[in-house]
Amino acid sequence: MPNIYIFLTVIISSLIKGVSGFGFALISLPILLTWYAPKEIIPVLMICNLVASVFIILQKKNQPLIDKASISLIVSGGIFTLIGVLVLKHVNANRLVHFSGVVFLVITFLSFIKGNKRHAVLPAYVYPIVGAIIGTITGIISISGPPLALFLNRANVDNKQFREIFAWFSVVTAVIAIAGYYHVGWLTPQALKLSLLFSPILLAGTIVGKYFNGIIPIKSFRTINILLTLISCFLLLIR
């Protein structure tokens, strides 16, 4: 049975997910590795991420938030998530977590230094390329947050678009990753039990988070995303 610290980790991570559309696995994975091996907890986090993302997508929207470029990002990410799952089967998961932490920390720090400057519109071909890279990372360690957050900040999307794109990306990549975990034998009854146990917390987090998403200024929202990513990368490194 999970202890109080595990539940607190899930509660905080769910709220962050509800606000930004990402951050559940990003925040919870480094902490939950205290009690679980990577191959035990990664499938659970992927299922939880799927549940929370579906909750976000089902929430009422006043206008469409997904365009053609975003669709190419999401589809490409889904395809390459499967490649990441296959890679995970043959490598040391702990080393991959630490390596990813270093890479994410560097690119996040560089983004933080540059601040909130607006950039030229990105060409459409960049989106599927970025999706492929992030999808591979997602399949390996169940975390897409840092690179996707930085990319969407660079693409100058607003708070609601940011949250919606993340939710759709998470749904597509999570479905494919979960199928891969089932294929390699990691989708155990214990993983399903934990996921079911955490689901009510995820629902509450997405509802409360939606409210905060609507009142946070865009500039502050982007700064918060970068700071969250820096903290999470540090947690990955010390595990």
PyRosetta script that sets phi, psi and omega in degrees:
from pyrosetta import init, pose_from_sequence

init()
pose = pose_from_sequence("MPNIYIFLTVIISSLIKGVSGFGFALISLPILLTWYAPKEIIPVLMICNLVASVFIILQKKNQPLIDKASISLIVSGGIFTLIGVLVLKHVNANRLVHFSGVVFLVITFLSFIKGNKRHAVLPAYVYPIVGAIIGTITGIISISGPPLALFLNRANVDNKQFREIFAWFSVVTAVIAIAGYYHVGWLTPQALKLSLLFSPILLAGTIVGKYFNGIIPIKSFRTINILLTLISCFLLLIR")
pose.set_psi(1, 130.0)
pose.set_omega(1, -180.0)
pose.set_phi(2, -60.8)
pose.set_psi(2, 144.7)
pose.set_omega(2, 179.3)
pose.set_phi(3, -87.8)
pose.set_psi(3, 179.0)
pose.set_omega(3, -175.0)
pose.set_phi(4, -62.7)
pose.set_psi(4, -33.5)
pose.set_omega(4, -178.8)
pose.set_phi(5, -68.6)
pose.set_psi(5, -34.6)
pose.set_omega(5, 176.6)
pose.set_phi(6, -65.8)
pose.set_psi(6, -43.7)
pose.set_omega(6, 179.2)
pose.set_phi(7, -64.9)
pose.set_psi(7, -40.1)
pose.set_omega(7, 177.9)
pose.set_phi(8, -63.0)
pose.set_psi(8, -39.6)
pose.set_omega(8, 177.2)
pose.set_phi(9, -60.9)
pose.set_psi(9, -44.5)
pose.set_omega(9, -179.9)
pose.set_phi(10, -66.5)
pose.set_psi(10, -39.4)
pose.set_omega(10, 179.7)
pose.set_phi(11, -62.6)
pose.set_psi(11, -49.9)
pose.set_omega(11, -179.0)
pose.set_phi(12, -64.1)
pose.set_psi(12, -43.7)
pose.set_omega(12, -179.6)
pose.set_phi(13, -64.6)
pose.set_psi(13, -36.6)
pose.set_omega(13, 179.0)
pose.set_phi(14, -66.7)
pose.set_psi(14, -39.1)
pose.set_omega(14, 178.4)
pose.set_phi(15, -65.0)
pose.set_psi(15, -42.9)
pose.set_omega(15, 177.7)
pose.set_phi(16, -62.3)
pose.set_psi(16, -41.8)
pose.set_omega(16, 176.4)
pose.set_phi(17, -60.4)
pose.set_psi(17, -41.0)
pose.set_omega(17, -179.3)
pose.set_phi(18, -65.8)
pose.set_psi(18, -34.4)
pose.set_omega(18, -179.7)
pose.set_phi(19, -74.4)
pose.set_psi(19, -49.0)
pose.set_omega(19, -169.4)
pose.set_phi(20, -104.8)
pose.set_psi(20, -18.3)
pose.set_omega(20, -174.4)
pose.set_phi(21, 92.3)
pose.set_psi(21, -11.0)
pose.set_omega(21, 177.5)
pose.set_phi(22, -141.1)
pose.set_psi(22, 176.3)
pose.set_omega(22, 173.3)
pose.set_phi(23, 109.1)
pose.set_psi(23, -9.8)
pose.set_omega(23, -178.1)
pose.set_phi(24, -64.0)
pose.set_psi(24, -59.5)
pose.set_omega(24, 178.9)
pose.set_phi(25, -68.7)
pose.set_psi(25, -34.7)
pose.set_omega(25, -178.0)
pose.set_phi(26, -57.9)
pose.set_psi(26, -43.8)
pose.set_omega(26, -179.2)
pose.set_phi(27, -84.1)
pose.set_psi(27, -41.9)
pose.set_omega(27, -171.3)
pose.set_phi(28, -79.2)
pose.set_psi(28, -34.0)
pose.set_omega(28, -175.5)
pose.set_phi(29, -56.9)
pose.set_psi(29, -52.0)
pose.set_omega(29, -178.4)
pose.set_phi(30, -58.8)
pose.set_psi(30, -35.5)
pose.set_omega(30, -178.9)
pose.set_phi(31, -75.9)
pose.set_psi(31, -44.1)
pose.set_omega(31, -177.7)
pose.set_phi(32, -69.0)
pose.set_psi(32, -17.8)
pose.set_omega(32, 175.6)
pose.set_phi(33, -66.3)
pose.set_psi(33, -11.6)
pose.set_omega(33, 174.4)
pose.set_phi(34, -65.2)
pose.set_psi(34, -32.6)
pose.set_omega(34, -175.2)
pose.set_phi(35, -111.2)
pose.set_psi(35, -18.6)
pose.set_omega(35, -174.9)
pose.set_phi(36, -130.5)
pose.set_psi(36, 150.5)
pose.set_omega(36, 171.4)
pose.set_phi(37, -75.4)
pose.set_psi(37, 153.5)
pose.set_omega(37, -179.1)
pose.set_phi(38, -52.5)
pose.set_psi(38, -42.4)
pose.set_omega(38, -176.7)
pose.set_phi(39, -72.7)
pose.set_psi(39, -15.1)
pose.set_omega(39, 176.3)
pose.set_phi(40, -85.4)
pose.set_psi(40, -42.2)
pose.set_omega(40, -171.4)
pose.set_phi(41, -93.1)
pose.set_psi(41, -27.6)
pose.set_omega(41, -177.6)
pose.set_phi(42, -59.2)
pose.set_psi(42, -45.4)
pose.set_omega(42, 176.4)
pose.set_phi(43, -61.3)
pose.set_psi(43, -36.2)
pose.set_omega(43, 178.4)
pose.set_phi(44, -63.4)
pose.set_psi(44, -45.8)
pose.set_omega(44, -179.8)
pose.set_phi(45, -64.0)
pose.set_psi(45, -36.3)
pose.set_omega(45, 179.3)
pose.set_phi(46, -66.7)
pose.set_psi(46, -41.7)
pose.set_omega(46, 177.3)
pose.set_phi(47, -64.1)
pose.set_psi(47, -44.7)
pose.set_omega(47, 179.1)
pose.set_phi(48, -62.5)
pose.set_psi(48, -40.5)
pose.set_omega(48, 178.4)
pose.set_phi(49, -62.4)
pose.set_psi(49, -39.1)
pose.set_omega(49, 177.4)
pose.set_phi(50, -63.0)
pose.set_psi(50, -46.7)
pose.set_omega(50, -179.0)
pose.set_phi(51, -60.7)
pose.set_psi(51, -48.5)
pose.set_omega(51, -178.9)
pose.set_phi(52, -63.6)
pose.set_psi(52, -39.2)
pose.set_omega(52, -179.3)
pose.set_phi(53, -67.3)
pose.set_psi(53, -38.4)
pose.set_omega(53, 176.3)
pose.set_phi(54, -63.3)
pose.set_psi(54, -41.2)
pose.set_omega(54, 177.0)
pose.set_phi(55, -58.1)
pose.set_psi(55, -43.1)
pose.set_omega(55, -179.1)
pose.set_phi(56, -64.6)
pose.set_psi(56, -45.1)
pose.set_omega(56, -178.7)
pose.set_phi(57, -63.0)
pose.set_psi(57, -36.6)
pose.set_omega(57, -177.4)
pose.set_phi(58, -75.3)
pose.set_psi(58, -13.4)
pose.set_omega(58, 178.1)
pose.set_phi(59, -69.0)
pose.set_psi(59, 147.8)
pose.set_omega(59, -174.2)
pose.set_phi(60, -63.7)
pose.set_psi(60, 135.4)
pose.set_omega(60, 177.1)
pose.set_phi(61, -120.1)
pose.set_psi(61, 144.1)
pose.set_omega(61, 179.3)
pose.set_phi(62, -84.0)
pose.set_psi(62, -19.2)
pose.set_omega(62, -179.6)
pose.set_phi(63, -157.2)
pose.set_psi(63, 158.5)
pose.set_omega(63, 178.1)
pose.set_phi(64, -62.5)
pose.set_psi(64, 138.0)
pose.set_omega(64, -176.6)
pose.set_phi(65, -116.8)
pose.set_psi(65, -2.5)
pose.set_omega(65, -178.3)
pose.set_phi(66, -112.9)
pose.set_psi(66, 123.3)
pose.set_omega(66, 177.7)
pose.set_phi(67, -106.5)
pose.set_psi(67, -176.5)
pose.set_omega(67, -176.1)
pose.set_phi(68, -63.6)
pose.set_psi(68, -40.2)
pose.set_omega(68, 179.8)
pose.set_phi(69, -62.6)
pose.set_psi(69, -41.6)
pose.set_omega(69, 178.9)
pose.set_phi(70, -65.0)
pose.set_psi(70, -37.1)
pose.set_omega(70, 178.3)
pose.set_phi(71, -62.3)
pose.set_psi(71, -42.6)
pose.set_omega(71, 179.2)
pose.set_phi(72, -64.8)
pose.set_psi(72, -35.7)
pose.set_omega(72, 176.0)
pose.set_phi(73, -62.5)
pose.set_psi(73, -46.2)
pose.set_omega(73, -176.2)
pose.set_phi(74, -68.5)
pose.set_psi(74, -45.4)
pose.set_omega(74, -178.9)
pose.set_phi(75, -64.3)
pose.set_psi(75, -45.5)
pose.set_omega(75, 178.5)
pose.set_phi(76, -61.7)
pose.set_psi(76, -40.9)
pose.set_omega(76, 178.1)
pose.set_phi(77, -61.4)
pose.set_psi(77, -40.3)
pose.set_omega(77, 178.8)
pose.set_phi(78, -63.2)
pose.set_psi(78, -43.8)
pose.set_omega(78, -179.2)
pose.set_phi(79, -62.1)
pose.set_psi(79, -44.5)
pose.set_omega(79, -174.9)
pose.set_phi(80, -82.1)
pose.set_psi(80, -11.8)
pose.set_omega(80, 172.8)
pose.set_phi(81, -61.7)
pose.set_psi(81, -38.8)
pose.set_omega(81, 179.2)
pose.set_phi(82, -61.3)
pose.set_psi(82, -38.4)
pose.set_omega(82, 177.0)
pose.set_phi(83, -62.4)
pose.set_psi(83, -42.1)
pose.set_omega(83, 178.3)
pose.set_phi(84, -61.5)
pose.set_psi(84, -40.0)
pose.set_omega(84, 177.8)
pose.set_phi(85, -62.0)
pose.set_psi(85, -42.3)
pose.set_omega(85, 179.5)
pose.set_phi(86, -65.8)
pose.set_psi(86, -35.9)
pose.set_omega(86, 177.2)
pose.set_phi(87, -65.4)
pose.set_psi(87, -42.5)
pose.set_omega(87, -178.5)
pose.set_phi(88, -58.1)
pose.set_psi(88, -31.3)
pose.set_omega(88, -178.2)
pose.set_phi(89, -64.5)
pose.set_psi(89, -24.2)
pose.set_omega(89, -171.3)
pose.set_phi(90, -116.0)
pose.set_psi(90, 7.7)
pose.set_omega(90, -177.3)
pose.set_phi(91, -130.1)
pose.set_psi(91, 170.7)
pose.set_omega(91, 177.9)
pose.set_phi(92, -81.0)
pose.set_psi(92, 113.9)
pose.set_omega(92, -174.4)
pose.set_phi(93, -65.2)
pose.set_psi(93, -37.6)
pose.set_omega(93, -179.6)
pose.set_phi(94, -62.6)
pose.set_psi(94, -42.0)
pose.set_omega(94, 178.8)
pose.set_phi(95, -64.9)
pose.set_psi(95, -37.5)
pose.set_omega(95, 178.5)
pose.set_phi(96, -65.4)
pose.set_psi(96, -38.9)
pose.set_omega(96, 177.8)
pose.set_phi(97, -61.3)
pose.set_psi(97, -46.0)
pose.set_omega(97, -179.5)
pose.set_phi(98, -67.1)
pose.set_psi(98, -42.2)
pose.set_omega(98, 178.6)
pose.set_phi(99, -61.9)
pose.set_psi(99, -43.7)
pose.set_omega(99, 179.4)
pose.set_phi(100, -63.2)
pose.set_psi(100, -37.7)
pose.set_omega(100, 178.3)
pose.set_phi(101, -60.0)
pose.set_psi(101, -41.6)
pose.set_omega(101, 178.8)
pose.set_phi(102, -64.1)
pose.set_psi(102, -49.0)
pose.set_omega(102, -178.3)
pose.set_phi(103, -61.7)
pose.set_psi(103, -46.7)
pose.set_omega(103, -179.3)
pose.set_phi(104, -63.3)
pose.set_psi(104, -38.6)
pose.set_omega(104, -178.5)
pose.set_phi(105, -63.1)
pose.set_psi(105, -42.8)
pose.set_omega(105, -179.1)
pose.set_phi(106, -63.8)
pose.set_psi(106, -51.0)
pose.set_omega(106, -176.3)
pose.set_phi(107, -69.4)
pose.set_psi(107, -31.1)
pose.set_omega(107, 178.2)
pose.set_phi(108, -71.3)
pose.set_psi(108, -40.9)
pose.set_omega(108, 178.7)
pose.set_phi(109, -62.7)
pose.set_psi(109, -41.6)
pose.set_omega(109, 177.7)
pose.set_phi(110, -63.0)
pose.set_psi(110, -40.5)
pose.set_omega(110, 178.7)
pose.set_phi(111, -65.8)
pose.set_psi(111, -37.9)
pose.set_omega(111, 180.0)
pose.set_phi(112, -65.8)
pose.set_psi(112, -38.7)
pose.set_omega(112, 179.2)
pose.set_phi(113, -63.7)
pose.set_psi(113, -39.6)
pose.set_omega(113, -178.3)
pose.set_phi(114, -70.9)
pose.set_psi(114, -21.8)
pose.set_omega(114, 176.9)
pose.set_phi(115, 76.6)
pose.set_psi(115, -153.6)
pose.set_omega(115, -173.4)
pose.set_phi(116, -102.9)
pose.set_psi(116, 33.9)
pose.set_omega(116, 178.8)
pose.set_phi(117, -65.9)
pose.set_psi(117, 142.6)
pose.set_omega(117, 177.0)
pose.set_phi(118, -84.3)
pose.set_psi(118, 143.5)
pose.set_omega(118, -176.8)
pose.set_phi(119, -119.9)
pose.set_psi(119, 170.4)
pose.set_omega(119, 176.3)
pose.set_phi(120, -65.5)
pose.set_psi(120, 155.8)
pose.set_omega(120, 179.8)
pose.set_phi(121, -63.1)
pose.set_psi(121, 134.0)
pose.set_omega(121, -179.5)
pose.set_phi(122, -74.5)
pose.set_psi(122, 141.0)
pose.set_omega(122, 176.0)
pose.set_phi(123, -67.1)
pose.set_psi(123, 153.4)
pose.set_omega(123, -173.9)
pose.set_phi(124, -62.4)
pose.set_psi(124, -32.2)
pose.set_omega(124, -175.9)
pose.set_phi(125, -68.5)
pose.set_psi(125, -17.3)
pose.set_omega(125, -179.6)
pose.set_phi(126, -69.0)
pose.set_psi(126, -33.8)
pose.set_omega(126, -173.8)
pose.set_phi(127, -60.8)
pose.set_psi(127, -50.1)
pose.set_omega(127, 179.1)
pose.set_phi(128, -66.7)
pose.set_psi(128, -30.1)
pose.set_omega(128, 177.8)
pose.set_phi(129, -65.8)
pose.set_psi(129, -47.7)
pose.set_omega(129, 178.0)
pose.set_phi(130, -62.9)
pose.set_psi(130, -40.1)
pose.set_omega(130, 177.9)
pose.set_phi(131, -59.3)
pose.set_psi(131, -39.7)
pose.set_omega(131, 179.5)
pose.set_phi(132, -63.9)
pose.set_psi(132, -43.7)
pose.set_omega(132, -179.5)
pose.set_phi(133, -65.1)
pose.set_psi(133, -47.7)
pose.set_omega(133, -177.8)
pose.set_phi(134, -68.2)
pose.set_psi(134, -36.8)
pose.set_omega(134, 177.8)
pose.set_phi(135, -61.1)
pose.set_psi(135, -42.1)
pose.set_omega(135, 178.1)
pose.set_phi(136, -61.3)
pose.set_psi(136, -45.5)
pose.set_omega(136, 178.3)
pose.set_phi(137, -61.1)
pose.set_psi(137, -41.6)
pose.set_omega(137, -179.2)
pose.set_phi(138, -61.6)
pose.set_psi(138, -42.7)
pose.set_omega(138, 179.4)
pose.set_phi(139, -64.9)
pose.set_psi(139, -30.3)
pose.set_omega(139, -176.9)
pose.set_phi(140, -79.2)
pose.set_psi(140, -49.5)
pose.set_omega(140, -173.3)
pose.set_phi(141, -125.6)
pose.set_psi(141, 9.7)
pose.set_omega(141, 177.6)
pose.set_phi(142, 65.3)
pose.set_psi(142, 16.6)
pose.set_omega(142, -178.8)
pose.set_phi(143, -120.8)
pose.set_psi(143, 119.8)
pose.set_omega(143, 175.7)
pose.set_phi(144, -115.5)
pose.set_psi(144, -6.6)
pose.set_omega(144, -171.0)
pose.set_phi(145, -54.4)
pose.set_psi(145, -59.6)
pose.set_omega(145, -173.6)
pose.set_phi(146, -56.9)
pose.set_psi(146, -55.1)
pose.set_omega(146, -177.7)
pose.set_phi(147, -67.0)
pose.set_psi(147, -37.8)
pose.set_omega(147, -179.4)
pose.set_phi(148, -70.1)
pose.set_psi(148, -38.4)
pose.set_omega(148, 177.5)
pose.set_phi(149, -62.4)
pose.set_psi(149, -44.8)
pose.set_omega(149, 179.6)
pose.set_phi(150, -64.4)
pose.set_psi(150, -40.0)
pose.set_omega(150, 179.6)
pose.set_phi(151, -65.3)
pose.set_psi(151, -44.4)
pose.set_omega(151, -179.1)
pose.set_phi(152, -68.6)
pose.set_psi(152, -33.1)
pose.set_omega(152, 172.8)
pose.set_phi(153, -62.7)
pose.set_psi(153, -42.9)
pose.set_omega(153, 177.9)
pose.set_phi(154, -64.0)
pose.set_psi(154, -32.6)
pose.set_omega(154, -179.7)
pose.set_phi(155, -80.4)
pose.set_psi(155, -2.6)
pose.set_omega(155, 175.2)
pose.set_phi(156, 61.9)
pose.set_psi(156, 38.3)
pose.set_omega(156, 176.0)
pose.set_phi(157, -81.1)
pose.set_psi(157, 154.1)
pose.set_omega(157, -179.8)
pose.set_phi(158, -84.1)
pose.set_psi(158, 178.4)
pose.set_omega(158, -174.7)
pose.set_phi(159, -56.2)
pose.set_psi(159, -48.1)
pose.set_omega(159, -175.4)
pose.set_phi(160, -68.4)
pose.set_psi(160, -41.2)
pose.set_omega(160, 176.9)
pose.set_phi(161, -63.4)
pose.set_psi(161, -43.6)
pose.set_omega(161, 179.3)
pose.set_phi(162, -54.4)
pose.set_psi(162, -51.1)
pose.set_omega(162, -177.9)
pose.set_phi(163, -63.5)
pose.set_psi(163, -42.3)
pose.set_omega(163, -177.0)
pose.set_phi(164, -69.9)
pose.set_psi(164, -43.9)
pose.set_omega(164, 178.7)
pose.set_phi(165, -61.4)
pose.set_psi(165, -43.5)
pose.set_omega(165, 178.6)
pose.set_phi(166, -60.7)
pose.set_psi(166, -41.6)
pose.set_omega(166, -178.5)
pose.set_phi(167, -64.1)
pose.set_psi(167, -46.7)
pose.set_omega(167, 179.3)
pose.set_phi(168, -64.7)
pose.set_psi(168, -41.6)
pose.set_omega(168, 178.2)
pose.set_phi(169, -60.5)
pose.set_psi(169, -41.9)
pose.set_omega(169, -179.2)
pose.set_phi(170, -66.2)
pose.set_psi(170, -39.2)
pose.set_omega(170, 179.7)
pose.set_phi(171, -63.1)
pose.set_psi(171, -49.1)
pose.set_omega(171, -177.5)
pose.set_phi(172, -64.0)
pose.set_psi(172, -49.9)
pose.set_omega(172, -177.6)
pose.set_phi(173, -68.2)
pose.set_psi(173, -34.9)
pose.set_omega(173, -179.3)
pose.set_phi(174, -67.6)
pose.set_psi(174, -42.4)
pose.set_omega(174, 179.2)
pose.set_phi(175, -59.4)
pose.set_psi(175, -45.2)
pose.set_omega(175, -179.4)
pose.set_phi(176, -67.9)
pose.set_psi(176, -43.2)
pose.set_omega(176, -180.0)
pose.set_phi(177, -63.5)
pose.set_psi(177, -42.0)
pose.set_omega(177, 180.0)
pose.set_phi(178, -63.0)
pose.set_psi(178, -39.7)
pose.set_omega(178, 175.9)
pose.set_phi(179, -61.2)
pose.set_psi(179, -39.6)
pose.set_omega(179, 177.6)
pose.set_phi(180, -66.3)
pose.set_psi(180, -40.7)
pose.set_omega(180, 178.2)
pose.set_phi(181, -63.0)
pose.set_psi(181, -38.1)
pose.set_omega(181, 177.0)
pose.set_phi(182, -63.3)
pose.set_psi(182, -40.5)
pose.set_omega(182, -178.3)
pose.set_phi(183, -63.7)
pose.set_psi(183, -37.2)
pose.set_omega(183, -178.0)
pose.set_phi(184, -93.0)
pose.set_psi(184, 3.4)
pose.set_omega(184, 173.3)
pose.set_phi(185, 87.2)
pose.set_psi(185, 18.8)
pose.set_omega(185, -178.3)
pose.set_phi(186, -98.0)
pose.set_psi(186, -7.3)
pose.set_omega(186, -179.7)
pose.set_phi(187, -89.0)
pose.set_psi(187, 80.7)
pose.set_omega(187, -172.6)
pose.set_phi(188, -90.4)
pose.set_psi(188, 164.7)
pose.set_omega(188, 174.6)
pose.set_phi(189, -57.3)
pose.set_psi(189, -34.8)
pose.set_omega(189, 178.7)
pose.set_phi(190, -64.8)
pose.set_psi(190, -39.5)
pose.set_omega(190, 178.4)
pose.set_phi(191, -63.7)
pose.set_psi(191, -42.7)
pose.set_omega(191, 178.8)
pose.set_phi(192, -65.5)
pose.set_psi(192, -38.4)
pose.set_omega(192, 179.9)
pose.set_phi(193, -64.6)
pose.set_psi(193, -45.7)
pose.set_omega(193, 179.0)
pose.set_phi(194, -63.4)
pose.set_psi(194, -41.4)
pose.set_omega(194, -179.8)
pose.set_phi(195, -61.9)
pose.set_psi(195, -42.4)
pose.set_omega(195, 178.7)
pose.set_phi(196, -65.5)
pose.set_psi(196, -36.9)
pose.set_omega(196, -179.5)
pose.set_phi(197, -66.0)
pose.set_psi(197, -36.2)
pose.set_omega(197, -177.0)
pose.set_phi(198, -84.6)
pose.set_psi(198, -14.6)
pose.set_omega(198, -172.6)
pose.set_phi(199, -57.2)
pose.set_psi(199, -44.3)
pose.set_omega(199, 178.4)
pose.set_phi(200, -60.5)
pose.set_psi(200, -34.7)
pose.set_omega(200, 178.0)
pose.set_phi(201, -66.1)
pose.set_psi(201, -41.2)
pose.set_omega(201, 179.5)
pose.set_phi(202, -62.5)
pose.set_psi(202, -41.5)
pose.set_omega(202, 179.4)
pose.set_phi(203, -62.1)
pose.set_psi(203, -46.2)
pose.set_omega(203, 179.5)
pose.set_phi(204, -62.6)
pose.set_psi(204, -40.5)
pose.set_omega(204, -179.8)
pose.set_phi(205, -62.9)
pose.set_psi(205, -40.3)
pose.set_omega(205, -179.4)
pose.set_phi(206, -69.6)
pose.set_psi(206, -34.6)
pose.set_omega(206, 179.8)
pose.set_phi(207, -69.2)
pose.set_psi(207, -48.5)
pose.set_omega(207, 179.2)
pose.set_phi(208, -66.5)
pose.set_psi(208, -40.5)
pose.set_omega(208, -178.5)
pose.set_phi(209, -63.3)
pose.set_psi(209, -34.7)
pose.set_omega(209, 179.3)
pose.set_phi(210, -60.1)
pose.set_psi(210, -38.7)
pose.set_omega(210, 179.2)
pose.set_phi(211, -62.3)
pose.set_psi(211, -48.7)
pose.set_omega(211, -178.7)
pose.set_phi(212, -66.6)
pose.set_psi(212, -33.6)
pose.set_omega(212, 178.8)
pose.set_phi(213, -59.1)
pose.set_psi(213, -35.5)
pose.set_omega(213, -176.1)
pose.set_phi(214, -78.3)
pose.set_psi(214, -14.3)
pose.set_omega(214, -175.9)
pose.set_phi(215, -111.8)
pose.set_psi(215, -7.7)
pose.set_omega(215, -179.9)
pose.set_phi(216, -84.1)
pose.set_psi(216, 128.4)
pose.set_omega(216, 176.7)
pose.set_phi(217, -60.5)
pose.set_psi(217, 149.1)
pose.set_omega(217, -176.1)
pose.set_phi(218, -57.8)
pose.set_psi(218, -44.8)
pose.set_omega(218, -178.5)
pose.set_phi(219, -60.7)
pose.set_psi(219, -44.9)
pose.set_omega(219, 178.7)
pose.set_phi(220, -66.3)
pose.set_psi(220, -37.7)
pose.set_omega(220, 179.2)
pose.set_phi(221, -59.3)
pose.set_psi(221, -45.5)
pose.set_omega(221, -179.1)
pose.set_phi(222, -67.6)
pose.set_psi(222, -39.1)
pose.set_omega(222, 178.0)
pose.set_phi(223, -64.6)
pose.set_psi(223, -41.9)
pose.set_omega(223, 177.8)
pose.set_phi(224, -60.8)
pose.set_psi(224, -42.6)
pose.set_omega(224, 179.1)
pose.set_phi(225, -59.3)
pose.set_psi(225, -43.7)
pose.set_omega(225, -179.2)
pose.set_phi(226, -66.7)
pose.set_psi(226, -42.6)
pose.set_omega(226, 179.3)
pose.set_phi(227, -64.5)
pose.set_psi(227, -41.1)
pose.set_omega(227, 176.6)
pose.set_phi(228, -60.5)
pose.set_psi(228, -40.2)
pose.set_omega(228, -180.0)
pose.set_phi(229, -66.3)
pose.set_psi(229, -41.3)
pose.set_omega(229, 177.8)
pose.set_phi(230, -61.1)
pose.set_psi(230, -45.2)
pose.set_omega(230, 179.2)
pose.set_phi(231, -61.7)
pose.set_psi(231, -44.0)
pose.set_omega(231, -178.0)
pose.set_phi(232, -65.5)
pose.set_psi(232, -39.6)
pose.set_omega(232, 178.5)
pose.set_phi(233, -63.1)
pose.set_psi(233, -39.4)
pose.set_omega(233, 177.6)
pose.set_phi(234, -62.7)
pose.set_psi(234, -41.8)
pose.set_omega(234, 178.5)
pose.set_phi(235, -63.2)
pose.set_psi(235, -37.5)
pose.set_omega(235, 177.6)
pose.set_phi(236, -63.1)
pose.set_psi(236, -37.7)
pose.set_omega(236, -176.3)
pose.set_phi(237, -71.4)
pose.set_psi(237, -34.2)
pose.set_omega(237, -175.7)
pose.set_phi(238, -85.2)
pose.set_psi(238, -8.4)
pose.set_omega(238, 177.0)
pose.set_phi(239, -74.0)
pose.dump_pdb("model.pdb")
